[in-house]
Amino acid sequence: MAEILASDLTNGIVCDIGLPVEECGVRYNCRAYCLDGQILLVRPKLYLANDGNYRELRWFSSWKRLRELETYQLPECIREVTGQETVPFGDGYLSFEDTGVASETCEELFTPSAPHIGLSLGGVEIIANGSGSHHQLRKLNTRIELMQSATSKCGGVYMYANQQGCDGGRLYYDGCACIMVNGDVVAQGSQFSMKDVEVVTACVDLDAVSSFRGTISSLREQASQEPRTPSIAVKFKLSRPMNMANHFPSLPIKVRYHDPYEEIALGPACWLWDYLRRSGATGYLLPLSGGADSSSVAAIVGCMCQLVVKAVREGDKQVIADAIRMGNYRNDEVPESADEFAQRLLHTVYMGTENSSHATRDRAKRLAGEIGASHLNVNIDVVVKALLTLFESVFPGRKLRYKVHGGTQTENLALQNIQARIRMVIAFMLASLMPWVRSKPGFLLVLGSANVDEGLRGYLTKYDCSSADINPIGGISKGDIRAFLRWGALNLGYGTLAEVEGAPPTAELEPITVKYTQTDEIDMGMTYEELGMYGRLRKIFRCGPVSMFENLCIRWHGRLTPAEVAQKVKDFFKYYSINRHKMTTLTPSYHAENYSPEDNRYDLRQFLYNTRWPWQFRRIDQLVDKYETSMPEPLTEFRQHMQPTAAEAAAPNSTGLGVPAASSGIRRDSKGLPAEPVQTRRINTEAILSGCGVNPRKNMTKLSLQRFKAITNRNNLVKIRAPYAQIHGPTAFHHLGIKMWPPRISVAIL
């Protein structure tokens, strides 16, 4: 602060700067208003964030004396620069010659009785909010709507500045600085950017604020009885007369919102770049299995490289310097293309076994090629067999067998875990040695690829490839990942992502036979859509087994009997409690979902539960006995997902915070049907395209869809016989615009 005040940065401009201040032995989170090398006011934060990801009370105390100011003795380093001995400290505002300016800091905007209400009623026209608000999928609209509401009810100018970038932890702060006037947005910064600093400006008409307030009778009445907040008079004008030639108010703009799929691409990509450039590493190593999760991580890194190359072309000096250092460029070279840059930064490895399929091996290789990554194909059977030989030498006569070969569940799990953990060891070995092998400096960070739903269920091996240095998708649901893959195939230029999305999720840790192919949802005993519902009820609504059972009986009323709902709830809590200990070692992950089970800070719960849940399960059984006979029999159209239940139909009207049973987080259309396909109701994209005479592997996905669209345009409506429609039931697949009604499918590209 002393350096800023000693410079000319505050000459002729009022600056609102955040800093910690200790007063009377108590540390406060403060805003300091400065002008012409002088401090005008130090305003401590009134309400602190102390839930979810935030622990402000660990460091600061809140200012309890509302509407009070006192005199603060400045530290010597400040006195030497400013010549001031003391400054006003407390809950007040600055009264300039032409307007009033006050602060509202971060969390205070979200509180029920926000400071901006009293300040606006007290005549303050400009409110500045220096914020540290993290990114979360579909969260930006909440911030924007709160600021619009603040200024549309009370009038005024709201200036919002937010951190942007990775701040050394699991959070990414997504910027989006903006300026509001009487409920209108007149300026908005970027939400995701490689820039360290971004400046957003607007010209506002203060007469519009006073005119707005003067026309509302109830506002005048409330303002006339509002207790006054103390002010500090400042002999300085913030405004100047309007010049219609070149100086007039900024016009309202349309708020820019990214689709959730774009957020998944851009947020983690910017977070990965910040992490990489600050960590001292020179790249990433990713175990790439050809499945949805690892492929989405690879695509995000590819997106990161695209953003870096774009910033380099725009002349961003900081990005250029970081890219040259991490890419080991020489002789004034800079990244010219995203795939060339990815070849230097991203190293992928497919670690196959005898259980791996040619399809996943091929997808991994082709995706790595599209991104530009350096790719390795490693067969790890020799290491697996070495460990099994060791086991058999310790226990002669004991030979482990898979379940499909007559082995027990214990043997089956052990054989799977051996493969999974070997992959983790090999990944870290390669990360430390790959730069040396290629005669390059530095080290690589290992990327993990377990999604939030698998973490919640514990569907991962402890210390397998889910164990890594960082994980960009650890806070993202499987449903969102699949939607991102479809989006990425068309918008990132990685066509193989469409094939990855169309394939059934499988760990490929068991032998594939004629009668058995391992798939994730069958292994888990629940669908990813169900897991998302369980996660939201558990975390957001704080449901235990009994209250979750009651809410799901409402949600699935007409589809499942109470006994069937009870079994699903019991299965979830059984596996959740058995595997909760895995959350204590979860790889640090990008925070993107409000039902994340991350144990380090966000979801602080015990990791040891009574896995039998005796009281809760007994109570559920009592409720089943009570309601089973009075509930109607489930209807076929509900069971086969041909129609939504009442709660599902209400989901489009749900905020996600009101009625738990209607708040699954699954995007649904106006009829309540899922707006995205789930595995239990999936039609393979290849099958649809092939049925219309289109080779989905030819010329990548973009060309396939263009040809598919041309066919539908030519024939107006394409109808094909679809036995799989009768198997899976009708649903809407909006990513291709395919709507099904048995026994035919009507196809149209939206």
KEROTOR-579252 format. One record per residue (C-alpha): residue in three letters; z, y, x. Coordinates in steps of 0.001 Angstrom, whole numbers, plus 500000, padded with zeros to 6 digits. Last residue first. Example, Ala and Ser with C-alpha at 12.3 -4.5 7.8 and 13.67 -1.06 7.14 Angstrom:
<recs>
SER507140498940513670 ALA507800495500512300 
</recs>
This chain:
<recs>
LEU465175471219467400 ILE462947468302468326 ALA462329466118465297 VAL462712462403464729 SER463396460703461420 ILE464945457319462029 ARG464483454518459529 PRO466670451872457856 PRO468932453680457919 TRP469182457496458229 MET469130458927461708 LYS468776462433463050 ILE467367463146466484 GLY467341466699467822 LEU467417465520471414 HIS470750467106472436 HIS471594467279468760 PHE472130463570468333 ALA473358463419464752 THR474870460221463379 PRO473762457179461471 GLY475319453728461897 HIS475503451755465122 ILE474040448446464095 GLN471750449601461312 ALA470376452355463509 TYR469898449784466280 PRO467324448064464076 ALA465184451177464279 ARG461763451235462673 ILE460004454413463658 LYS459220457618461827 VAL457629460598463554 LEU457440463777461522 ASN454907466543462073 ASN452542464077463699 ARG451228466523466289 ASN454486468460466633 THR456460465240467015 ILE454099463989469722 ALA454186467331471555 LYS457969467266471579 PHE457965463833473199 ARG455523465106475794 GLN457809468036476580 LEU460806465710476599 SER459171463415479125 LEU458053466360481249 LYS461602467666481546 THR463091464206482057 MET461303463264485262 ASN457561462858485751 LYS457592459304484387 ARG460880457506483885 PRO461020458262480152 ASN457606456647479551 VAL456657457977476122 GLY455034455800473479 CYS457270456878470605 GLY459428453779470819 SER459662454364474558 LEU461236457760473940 ILE463804456339471557 ALA464630453376473774 GLU464923455580476846 THR467395457883475118 ASN469691454967474333 ILE471173455366470899 ARG474897455830471117 ARG477441455521468322 THR480274453722470115 GLN479479455607473331 VAL479832459048471828 PRO476985461325470879 GLU477435465086470664 ALA477586467288467578 PRO479980464778466044 LEU479685464777462236 GLY481748467295460268 LYS478902468419458016 SER478662471840459679 ASP478307470149463062 ARG481117468834465192 ARG482391469660468648 ILE485192467280469631 GLY488343469330470372 SER490343466984468201 SER491918469713466100 ALA491673468629462477 ALA494708466315462523 PRO496735468877464451 VAL496356471607461798 GLY496541474976463541 LEU495895475203467276 GLY492348473918467745 THR490923476888465863 SER489741474636463041 ASN486952475489460619 PRO484467473185462355 ALA487152470447462205 ALA487445470460458397 ALA484863467682458017 GLU486834465648460543 ALA490005466100458486 ALA488238465058455269 THR486739461990456953 PRO483214462275458232 GLN480404460204456723 MET478221457456458204 HIS480934456857460780 GLN480670453092460220 ARG484253452926458936 PHE483781456068456849 GLU480612454875455119 THR482198451450454604 LEU485236452835452807 PRO488785452157453955 GLU490969450545451265 PRO493135453093449480 MET496681453762450725 SER499601452868448455 THR500109449353449828 GLU500111450412453476 TYR502299453498453008 LYS505883452224453233 ASP505225449173455378 VAL503235451337457813 LEU506049453905457858 GLN508568451212458789 ASP506269449919461520 ILE506006453454462922 ARG509814453693462991 ARG510035450453464958 PHE507431451778467393 GLN509446454952467938 TRP512829453274468361 PRO511627450546470734 TRP509160452546472895 ARG508281449303474776 THR507078451198477855 ASN510496452751478392 TYR509248455758480301 LEU509182456718483981 PHE506944459616484996 GLN509085462289483386 ARG507233465338482232 LEU505918468543483766 ASP502354468868482517 TYR501008471987484256 ARG502726472107487629 ASN502306468981489739 ASP501977466440486939 GLU498379466976485839 PRO498104465419482344 SER495492468030481288 TYR495641468821477569 ASN494658472488477931 GLU491457471575479759 ALA489712473210482749 HIS492082473044485715 TYR490136472057488820 SER491884469051490287 PRO494407468303493012 THR494194464492493377 LEU496718462693491176 THR499671461254493080 THR502384462031490524 MET499923461346487706 LYS499780457674488696 HIS503403457285487580 ARG502240457772483975 ASN500413454448484101 ILE502789452238482112 SER503703455149479826 TYR500113456008478934 TYR499184452338478633 LYS501860451638476011 PHE501468455041474400 PHE497768454427473767 ASP498158450878472539 LYS500943451884470160 VAL498832454691468710 LYS495853452358468203 GLN498029449699466598 ALA499584452205464219 VAL496176453505463154 GLU495117449946462283 ALA498330449371460305 PRO497891452702458494 THR494413451538457389 LEU491401453071459030 ARG488430455058457743 GLY489701456499454440 HIS492336458637456130 TRP491390458842459808 ARG492666462373460373 ILE495616462060458027 CYS496760458723459443 LEU496132460303462838 ASN498687463010462133 GLU501375460540461060 PHE500772458245464035 MET500946461207466417 SER504235462254464815 VAL505674458783465399 PRO504367458193468940 GLY505372461587470343 CYS503456464738469534 ARG503861467891471617 PHE501059469677469700 ILE499097470784472769 LYS500106467907475040 ARG500350464701473015 LEU498109465707470102 ARG495473467059472454 GLY495524463991474665 TYR495425461523471775 MET492383463278470317 GLY490575463305473651 LEU491423459624474098 GLU489942458836470686 GLU486677460474471683 TYR486726458538474968 THR486935455308473011 MET489821452863473108 GLY490564449383474467 MET490394450688478021 ASP488237447827479299 ILE486001447996476217 GLU485628451750476708 ASP484838451401480409 THR482162448704480292 GLN481978445370482161 THR478981443227481315 TYR479555439724479951 LYS477464437007478305 VAL474534436774480716 THR476818437587483616 ILE477710440721485572 PRO480486440115488102 GLU483455442497487919 LEU484022445834489667 GLU481005447561488170 ALA483152450472486891 THR481008450936483787 PRO479969453853481579 PRO476969452793479418 ALA473744454426480695 GLY472127457313478810 GLU474065459957480717 VAL472939458565484063 GLU469346458501482853 ALA469561462170481865 LEU471212463027485196 THR468142461628486982 GLY466267464811486017 TYR468173467046488421 GLY466464470409487851 LEU469652472337487144 ASN468709473342483598 LEU467125470265482004 ALA469049467427483633 GLY472101469677483906 TRP472383470131480134 ARG472290466382479501 LEU474803465796482288 PHE477007468623480942 ALA477144466960477518 ARG478271463745479201 ILE480929465641481126 ASP482142467413477986 GLY482651464088476232 LYS484393462626479262 SER486917465448479279 ILE487263467934482138 GLY490462468600484117 GLY489780466170486956 ILE486174467395487149 PRO486251469398490422 ASN488459466893492292 ILE490054467797495616 ASP491088465978498807 ALA490550462501497427 SER492314459781495497 SER490144458959492475 CYS488189456907495013 ASP491071454413495023 TYR494675455248495786 LYS496051454249492383 THR493275452522490497 LEU492003454404487493 TYR492292454129483735 GLY495696455816483615 ARG495044456785479988 LEU495624460488480694 GLY493850460283484059 GLU490893458542482454 ASP490711461310479858 VAL490908464089482467 ASN487956462815484485 ALA488076460937487804 SER485545462134490397 GLY487178462806493762 LEU485591464808496571 VAL486431464098500212 LEU486513467168502479 LEU484352467007505582 PHE485199467928509163 GLY484119470451511765 PRO481370470559514391 LYS478002468774514314 SER476699465999516531 ARG475500463913513573 VAL477964461093514251 TRP480692463664514933 PRO480047465403511604 MET480147461990509859 LEU483420460876511488 SER486229462483509459 ALA484533462199506086 LEU483268458703506913 MET486794457401507472 PHE488030459166504345 ALA485330457495502233 ILE485882454100503884 VAL489582454145502949 MET488839455186499351 ARG486126452547498985 ILE488519449870500213 ARG490892450902497444 ALA488332450271494693 GLN487132446941496042 ILE490677445599496428 ASN491595446977492992 GLN488892444919491281 LEU489981441666492919 ALA493617442393492073 LEU492760443172488456 ASN490944439856487972 GLU493641437857489735 THR496323439322487464 GLN494127438842484373 THR493835435148485256 GLY490748433522486740 GLY488252431333484876 HIS485037432597486447 VAL484621435454483948 LYS488200436495484712 TYR487449436795488412 ARG488879434274490847 LEU491358434527493716 LYS491797431469495919 ARG495284430169496685 GLY495218426935498669 PRO496687428542501756 PHE498684431733501063 VAL498656433859504243 SER495240432565505329 GLU493933432996501777 PHE495049436638501757 LEU493376437342505098 THR490160435725503898 LEU490309437923500793 LEU490716440974503012 ALA487737440002505183 LYS485665439232502084 VAL486181442775500801 VAL485279444237504195 VAL482046442197504402 ASP481210443060500814 ILE481207446802501646 ASN477465447429501436 VAL476727451016502420 ASN473829453146501162 LEU474093456583502754 HIS472789459895501437 SER472455463345502974 ALA472245465557499898 GLY469061467318498770 ILE470005467581495093 GLU466959465612493957 GLY467393463116496796 ALA471072462545495969 LEU470034461911492366 ARG467393459385493448 LYS469768457438495689 ALA472581457346493130 ARG470203456292490353 ASP468797453457492480 ARG472221452046493341 THR473283452371489702 ALA470219450463488468 HIS470303447823491229 SER473675446715489957 SER476931446480491852 ASN479024443326491553 GLU477918441963494950 THR479319445163496406 GLY478061448702496778 MET479463451771498455 TYR476968454527497649 VAL477621457438499997 THR476983461143499552 HIS477113463891502170 LEU476910467465500893 LEU476926470476503227 ARG473868470261505498 GLN471500468524503075 ALA472873470775500324 PHE471533473823502211 GLU468059472261502369 ASP468288471367498666 ALA469370474895497707 SER466588476620499609 GLU466267479194502399 PRO469750479037503882 VAL469984481483506804 GLU468607481371510357 ASP469510484197512739 ASN469116481927515790 ARG471432479155514627 TYR472750477782511329 ASN475850475560511330 GLY475821475241507535 MET479496476231507361 ARG479154479272509623 ILE475773480458508340 ALA476876480016504714 ASP480107481962505276 ALA478282484893506903 ILE475598484945504199 VAL478225484779501436 GLN480079487748502931 LYS476899489762503437 ASP475590489350499884 GLY471884490111500396 GLU470476489095497021 ARG468646486207498701 VAL471961484995500125 ALA473580485232496674 LYS470807483045495200 VAL471181480563498058 VAL474928480363497382 LEU474441479892493631 GLN471956477054494184 CYS474309475390496667 MET477141475525494130 CYS474833474037491492 GLY474188471113493844 VAL477944470736494272 ILE478222470646490472 ALA475412468068490281 ALA477218465805492767 VAL480409466094490700 SER478449465202487540 SER476990462183489305 SER480462461029490351 ASP481632461129486735 ALA478562459775484923 GLY477849456758487102 GLY475459456434490057 SER478374455455492280 LEU478405458486494569 PRO481404458538496931 LEU481267462263497784 LEU481697463844501203 TYR481928467620501315 GLY481078470213503926 THR482075472259506949 ALA485822472448506421 GLY487773475567507447 SER489723475555504190 ARG488725479073503143 ARG484969478506502977 LEU485277475146501249 TYR487848476167498658 ASP485918479275497693 TRP482705477266497384 LEU484402474512495380 TRP485897477059492961 CYS482486478714492484 ALA480940475317491633 PRO483943474367489456 GLY483332477451487283 LEU479518477450487278 ALA478530473948486186 ILE481374473238483782 GLU481059476773482375 GLU477338476213481872 TYR478105473094479842 PRO480720475010477823 ASP478013477521476868 HIS478505480861478569 TYR479547483907476556 ARG478059487369477040 VAL479481490022474730 LYS476760492122473115 ILE476823495703474340 PRO478128498976472945 LEU476642502164474448 SER478134504009477398 PRO479023507606476537 PHE476873510460477930 HIS476201512106481273 ASN472585512560482317 ALA470918515075480010 MET473498515071477231 ASN476126516494479551 MET479581515878478088 PRO482390518017479437 ARG484668516418482011 SER487455513891481752 LEU490267512590483951 LYS491977515956484378 PHE494891516423486744 LYS498275518077486613 VAL500283514920485928 ALA503182514842483459 ILE505233511661483540 SER505905510070480160 PRO508812508467478316 THR507851506138475428 ARG508546507701472022 PRO509961505674469156 GLU507252505199466470 GLN507946507090463226 SER504921509411463203 ALA502722506703464703 GLN503376504432461717 GLU502287507133459273 ARG499250508109461336 LEU498137504479461568 SER498599504071457809 SER496367507094457166 ILE493461505947459310 THR490946508778459904 GLY492864510462462717 ARG492909507382464879 PHE489122507091464985 SER488667510825465660 SER491198510710468501 VAL489385507743470063 ALA485872509150469574 ASP487023512409471204 LEU487878510337474284 ASP484176509570474811 VAL483767506782477357 CYS481606506413480472 ALA481578502879481834 THR482038501111485151 VAL482451497545486407 VAL482974496905490121 GLU482826493400491597 VAL484688492229494679 ASP484703488829496413 LYS481226488030495134 MET480229484403494571 SER480293484949490825 PHE481428483388487583 GLN482507485544484626 SER480301488510485460 GLY481385491990484443 GLN481371493500480962 ALA480928497104479809 VAL480834498862476425 VAL482650496252474316 ASP483431497774470925 GLY486875497526469285 ASN487678501240469492 VAL486385501425473065 MET486528498353475275 ILE485936497979479034 CYS485433494636480768 ALA486250492589483844 CYS484841489085483473 GLY486767487644486420 ASP486997483875486191 TYR490174483010488020 TYR489867479416489177 LEU493078477430489121 ARG494034474287491009 GLY495421476187493998 GLY494597478678496744 ASP493555481622494598 CYS490096480286493796 GLY487860483114492634 GLN487883486219490464 GLN490989488145489514 ASN490805490137486302 ALA490317493796485410 TYR490600494990481804 MET490235498629480774 TYR491064499256477108 VAL490100502591475546 GLY491706503566472259 GLY491854502751468581 CYS494923501201466991 LYS493416498375464963 SER490018498093466685 THR491526498647470150 ALA494005495791470169 SER491707493516468132 GLN488895493949470628 MET491310493217473447 LEU492604490070471736 GLU489065488982470818 ILE487871489275474420 ARG490753487223475783 THR490387484464473184 ASN486580484442473600 LEU487036483675477280 LYS488930480438476625 ARG486130477965475764 LEU486759475894478902 GLN489636477283480929 HIS489403479929483594 HIS492534481578484888 SER493960484982483953 GLY495371487175486723 SER495293490577485074 GLY495380494301485810 ASN495349495759482302 ALA494693499481481882 ILE495379501289478608 ILE493676504600477835 GLU494459506691474737 VAL498262506858474788 GLY499390508691471652 GLY502689506961470861 LEU501015504681468328 SER498784503480471158 LEU501766502873473436 GLY503689501038470717 ILE500792498680470031 HIS499655498362473660 PRO503059496898474577 ALA502241493585472834 SER504601492388470103 PRO503257488851469672 THR502522488465473417 PHE498994487752474725 LEU498310491255476113 GLU501688491153477897 GLU500554488091479850 CYS498198490180482030 THR499865493582482545 GLU499716496418480035 SER499635499779481758 ALA499452503352480516 VAL497167506411480544 GLY497452509545478379 THR494742512176477950 ASP493510515714478802 GLU496071517299481100 PHE497335513910482194 SER500359512188480671 LEU501136509065482663 TYR503086506267481019 GLY506601504841480940 ASP508574501628481235 GLY510222501813484635 PHE510144503588488002 PRO509579507319488616 VAL509033508101492322 THR511363508988495221 GLU511257510391498753 GLN507633511449498855 GLY506041512550502151 THR503122510272501334 VAL502602508394504609 GLU506081508418506167 ARG507686507907502782 ILE505581504765502191 CYS506703503046505420 GLU510282504194504768 PRO510563502425501433 LEU510613504636498297 GLN513847505298496422 TYR513168504705492716 THR514322507125490052 GLU514767505741486557 LEU512611505409483460 GLU513448503832480113 ARG511213502900477183 LEU512278499242477373 ARG515148498345479680 LYS514558494636480317 TRP512068494760483196 SER511131491126483796 SER512362489198486817 PHE510087487862489531 TRP509481484913491847 ARG510296481698490005 LEU510209483677486778 GLU506457483959487245 ARG505953480193486885 TYR502473479897485415 ASN500217476920484848 GLY501507476111481364 ASP504599478201480808 ASN506379481114482449 ALA504209484170481977 LEU506373487279482264 TYR507043490069479769 LEU507954493641480761 LYS506034494031484033 PRO507297496871486209 ARG505618500345486135 VAL505689502345489361 LEU504547505900488686 LEU502693508773490398 ILE502376507457493959 GLN500620510012496188 GLY497572509762498464 ASP495381511818496149 LEU496287509736493084 CYS498263506493492754 TYR499556504437489819 ALA501625501443490932 ARG501666498318488763 CYS504616495981489198 ASN505847492394489349 TYR509567492948489876 ARG512062491758492500 VAL515720492555491847 GLY518047493810494612 CYS518386497290493115 GLU514578497567493018 GLU512270495191494862 VAL508573495852494235 PRO505734493306494118 LEU502221494821493998 GLY499416495652491568 ILE497316498795491979 ASP496164501281489300 CYS494099503971491057 VAL493482507507489760 ILE490521509057491554 GLY490164512398493372 ASN491294511012496697 THR492701507512496205 LEU490511505782498804 ASP490900508555501388 SER493166506452503601 ALA496925506824504150 LEU497618505693500582 ILE495635502473501058 GLU497336501747504382 ALA500796502367502878 MET500000500000500000 
</recs>
